[in-house]
Amino acid sequence: ATDTNGSSCAAQDLAKADAELNQVYKALLAEMDAAALTNPDARLAKQHLVDAQRAWVTLRDGDCGAVFSYYQSGTIRVGLELDCKLQRTRERTEQLRHLIDG
């Protein structure tokens, strides 16, 4: 397999992981919306989650951008950056699942 094929597979894996992350994130937001009907603190919790998710995206992109930049002269840099994003995305999905499951 060429690096291009590997990057293509990694990009597909990342797209799947991103879709899963978005599904879990939306479920958590919906759960907080439902909780806000009886618990006013849930609105604040939801805002914190939205803020944290935005900060997480910035952190993930910064971390993985550093990987890309570090290997800028190498042909494997795109694959390493995609792998970094894939791992961080899977980790974040598990973090959000833990919030749902308690």
Number of C-alpha atoms within 10 A of each C-alpha: 6 7 13 13 11 15 20 15 14 20 18 14 15 21 14 13 19 18 13 15 21 13 13 19 21 12 15 19 20 13 14 21 17 13 15 16 11 9 12 11 12 18 17 13 15 19 13 12 17 14 11 12 15 11 12 15 15 12 13 18 16 13 15 21 18 13 18 20 13 11 14 12 9 10 11 15 19 24 20 18 22 24 19 19 24 23 15 21 22 15 13 20 20 14 13 18 16 10 11 15 7 6
